[in-house]
Amino acid sequence: MNEVMQLKTDLHRLTVELIGNCKYCSLISSNVEFKTPIYCTKFTGATHPTCVDVGTCLACQEYKRT
């Protein structure tokens, strides 16, 4: 595995650990190449989650409130 792919994999694993318990996070894609891997229900409701990138998710900071 090349260094870039290893970094992406590590970042994905850390992201899952950090935001995995957020009440608005309904799914985190396992595809490390996906630009918007987080399915969030905060802005659209539980029926239709929207895909957001890691930066948007971390900026929201709802993961800290769980």
N, C-alpha and C positions, 0 to 999 in steps of 0.2 A: 504494500500500500504506500503510495507516495505521501510526502509530507503535507501537502495541501489537503488531501482527502483525510488524512489522520487528524488534522486540525479541525476540519469540518465535523468529523465524527465526535471528537472530544467536545466541541462547542455544542453539538446537538445533545449529547449526554448530559452536560451541565445545565443546559436550558430545560430539559425534561425534569431534572432534579429540582431546579429552582422554581419553575412555574407549574409543575405537575399537580399541585393541590389547589390551584386557583379555582374559585367557584364558577368562573366564566369560561374557563378552558374546557372545551368538550373533547378535543382530540389534538394530538401533536403528531404530524406525519413522520413516518420513519425514514422518508426520503431526504437525505442530507443535502441534495441538490435543489430541493424545492424552495423557492424564494419566499413564499408565504406559508410556512408549515403549521401554523397554529390556528386552530378553528376556535374562534371566540364568539360567545353569545352576548357579550356586554351591550353592544350597540344594536343588535338585530333581534334579540330574543332567542330563546332555546330552540325554537322550531327551525330557524334558518341561520346557523352560525356563519360568520364571515371569516375569510382567511386573512390573517395578518402576519407581518414579518416579526422577527424576534425583537427588533428595536421598538416597534409600536407596542408590543406586549409588555416589554420591560418598562417603557415610559409610563404606561397606565398605572403600574404599581399595585394593582388589585391583588397580585399574588402575595403581597406582604400582609394582607388583611385576613388571611385564613388561619 
